[in-house]
Amino acid sequence: MPFDIRQLRFAIAAADHGSFYRAARALDVEQSTLSRSILKLERSLGSDLFARTRAGVTITPIGQQFLRNARPMVANADRMIATTRAAGKGRAGGLTIGFNGSVSAGNLRATLVAARRENPDVEIRGAEADRSALFARLDSGEIDIAILMGEIASDDYRHASFWSEHVFVALSQSHVLSEREILNWTDLRDERFVVPTADPGPDIRDLLIGRLWQSGARPDVQFHCVSRETILSLIGATGLLTLACEGTTGARYPDVVYRPVHGEQGPALIAYSGYWREDNVNPALKRFLAFVRNRYALSFEIGAITTDSNPPMGEVP
């Protein structure tokens, strides 16, 4: 490579200031240092980037074209340097979290909000998709962690149980069952349910069938090829019901109410688990896992960790 980033930075400053003297002052370097560096750059390129006069310097047409391409190179280098320095201080980069449930309420939303508040320099991004798509994105590195309903044993990923959320029934406020503050599984034996074909619909259907069969019912559960949001928006105008996790209950729909479901042992719960790749070295992922572990008093192993002296989202061993 015939030049370095420092030479490009000097040349860009000279072009912006129209003077080697003013550029050197702006960069806090000696004018002779800046001038020699630009001259060395020009010799390596075999072209003059600047026309020099007593009044200062003006950029040549070749210089304009060269610096137009050089600016994004310097900007990218600055970003890489800033990211690397931030990583050394435990404040680096970004974190992409995949999920297949709603985040209008519940522990996932609360966790994301708290993690962002504790470490505002980490850009936390969300990706909602079906479970199969999320695992594919884990494999490709598009997401760092998937947080899903239920728990799937897999040798391809590290995983840990994170938390549980309450199960709710969504139904029309004119439905007779809406008058009750709490519903039992036995109250739902003769009801008709509709769930989305996409995630988390299959998990909800399995939960319904398992619980209602235990109460001696023959569940009437229909799959509809629409989104979770579409089903909830129509519940208020029909006699149908659907199950919703706690994370859904923050969203409001016309004439729809949510009622918690209880079983013989108390509130019905849905477990949530996290899945990530063993070879993911993103420091933001390690800090997030430590944050979740500390927040919910868990004991899962995170894996190989590279730490600094002041990790911002929970202490990493």
N, C-alpha and C positions, 0 to 999 in steps of 0.2 A: 504494500500500500504506500503510495508516494507522499502521503500527508497524514497528519493526525488531527484529532478533534480540537486540540488547542490552536493549531494553525487556522482551522476553519472558524473557530470562535473569534479569533483576532480579525480575520478578514470580514466577517459579518459585522463586527463592531465598527470597523473602519468604513464600511459601506453605509451603515446606519448614521454615523456621525459626520461623514464627509471629511474626516481629518484623522491622521494617525495620532496626532497629539491628543485630541479630544477622546478618541477611542482608548488610548492608553490610560488616560485619567479615569475614564469610566470603568475600566477593568483593573485599575490599580496596579499597573505594571509600568516599567520603563518604556518610553517611546522607542528607544533603540531596540529593545527586546522585541516589541511588537513589529517594528519595521523590518528587522532581520528575519523574523518568523514568516512574515508575508512574502518577502522576497524569496526565501527558500521554497515556499509553497509555489510561487510563480515559476521558479526554475524547474521544479519537479514536474510541473504541468506543461512547461514549454510555452506558456502564454502569459501576457500581462493581464492581471485582473484589474489594475488601477492605472490611471494616468496621473502622474505626479506633477504638480505645479506649485508655485510659491504660495498660492491661495489655499492649497490643500490637495485633496485627491478626489478624483471622480472615477466611478466604476466604468469599465469598458463593457461593450456588448457581450464579449466572451465572459467577463466577470459576472455580469448580471445573470447569464444563463447558468454559470457554475454555482453561484451562491443560491440561486433559486432551488437547486437540487441539494445544496449543502445544508440549508436551514432545517429541513425535517430530520436530517442525519444528526445534527447537533441537538435538536429537541428530543429525539429518541434517546440519545446518549444521556442527556440530562435526566430524563425519566428513569432510565436504568440506574443511574447513580443514586437518584433520590430513593428509588425502591430498595436498592441494596443497603443504603444507609439506614432506611427505616427498618429493614429486616434485622439489621444488627442491633437495633434498639427494641425489637419486639413489636413494631407497629407497621408491618409491611403488607403490601399487596391487597389481595381480595380473597373472598371466600364465597363459593357458589353452593347453595344448599338446595337440594331437590326434595320435593314432597308431593304426595298424591292426595292430600286432604286440604280442607279449608283452613285459612289462618285469620279468620275474622275475630276469633276469640281463642281461649284455651292456652295450653302450655307452650305450644310451638310459637305462637305469636308473642307471648310474654318472654320466651327465651330469646327470640330474635331481637326484640326491642331492648332487652336488658344487655345483651351482648354488644349491640351497636352503641348503647349508651356508655358502657364501660370502656370500649375501644373504638372511638369515632374515626380513627385513622385507617381502620380496616373496612374496605368496601364489601358489605355483605349483600349478595345478590340471591334472588330466589328463582327457582325453576319448577313449575308445576307440570306434571306429566303422569302418565300411567307408570305402574311399577316396572314393566318390562323396558320402557323407554328410559327410565331413570337408571336402571342397571346398565343399559347400553351406554349411557352418558358417563357413568362411573368408569366403565372400561375404557372409554375414549379420552377420559380426563376432562370432559366438559363440565362436570360437577365434581365437587370435593366430597360431598356426603349426601346420602339420601336418608330422609326421615320418613318412615312409612308406618301405616297401621299394621298391627300384628307383628309376628316374628317369624322369619324364614331362616332355617338353618342352611348355611352356604359355606363351602370351603373356599369360594372365590373372594370373599370379602371378610374383613373384620367387622364384627357387629356387636351391639350391646343394647340391652333394654334400657330405655330412657325414662319413660313415665307412663302413666295411665290417665285417660280422660273419661268423664262420665258419658253415658249413652242417653240420648234424648229421642223422643218421638216428636216429629213435626206433623201437625195436623191443623185442620181448619178451626178457627176460634168458635165456629158454630157447632162443631162436633160435640156430642154429649160427653166424651172423655176429656174435653178441654176444661171442664169444670173442676177437675181434680188437680191437686198440686203435684201429686206423684202417681205414676202408673206402674202397676206390676205386670210382669209378663203374662200372667193369667188374664189380665184385662184386655189383652191384645189378641186372644185366640181366634176371634171371629172377624178380625179386621182384614182389609185388603191393603197390601203394601206395594209401592212402586219404588224401584231403585234404578240408578243409571247403569247402563252396560259397562261403561268405563269405570276405572278405579275412582273411589273405593267401593263401587257397587257390588262386585262379587263378594267382598269381605262382609259387607253389610247383610247380603242375602244369606251367607253361611251362618252368620250370627243369629239372624232371625229364625232360620230353619232349626238350628240347634236348640235355641231357647224355647221356641214354641212347641216343638215336638216333645220336649221334656214335660210340658204342661198338658200334653194329650191332644194338642191341636194339629190340624193338617194345614200348614201355612199356605196362604195365597200371596205369593210374591211374584210380581211382574217386573221383567226387565224392559226398560225403555231406552232407545238409542238417542238420548238427549243428555245434556249436561246436568250436573247436580243442581246448578242454579235454576235451570229451566224447570226441573221437577219441583223444587221448593216454591217457585213462583206460581205454579198451578195448583198446589196443595190446597190453598185457601178456597178455591172454587170447586173442589171435588170432595168426595167422601173418602178419598184415599189417604193413606198415611205413608210416611217414610221415616227411617231411622237417621239420626244425625249425630255426629260426634260433637263434643263440646266446642271444638274449633269452629263449627258452623254457626253456632248460636248467636254470634255477634252480628250476623247479617239479618236484616229484617225484610219480610215480604208481606204483601197485602193479605190480611186476614189469616196469617199463619202464626201459631203459637208453638212454643217448645215446652215439653214436659219431661222431666227426668224419669228414667225407668229403673225400677228396683226388682231384685230377685230375692230369693230366700235369705241370702247372706248380706243383703244391703244393696247399695247402688250398683247398677251394672256398669262395667268398665271396659274400655278398649285400650289395649297396650300399644305403645309406640316404640319403635326401635330405630337405631341409627346404623347405617352401613357405609363403610369406607374402604379404600384400597390400602393394603399394607404398605405398598411402595409409594404412596402419596407423601411427598416431603414438604408440602405447603405448610409453613410455620403457622399460618392463620388457622388451618384445620386443627393442628395440635393444640393451639390455645383454645379454640372453640370446644374441643372435646374435654379439655381440662375444666373449662367453664361449666359445661353441662354436668360433668361428674361432681364438681363442688356444689353446684346449685341444687342438685337433687340427691346429694349424699350417696352417690353410687360408688362402686368399687371396681369397675371394669378397667382393663389394661389398655392404654392408648397405643403403645408400641414404641418404636425408636423415636427419641425426641432430641432435638437440638434446641437448647434454651439460651436465653440471655439472663442477666441478673434481675430483670424486672418484667416478667411476663404480665401483660395487662388483663388477660381474660381468665384468670385462675392460675393457681400455682401448678406448674408441670414438674413432675418428679424427674 
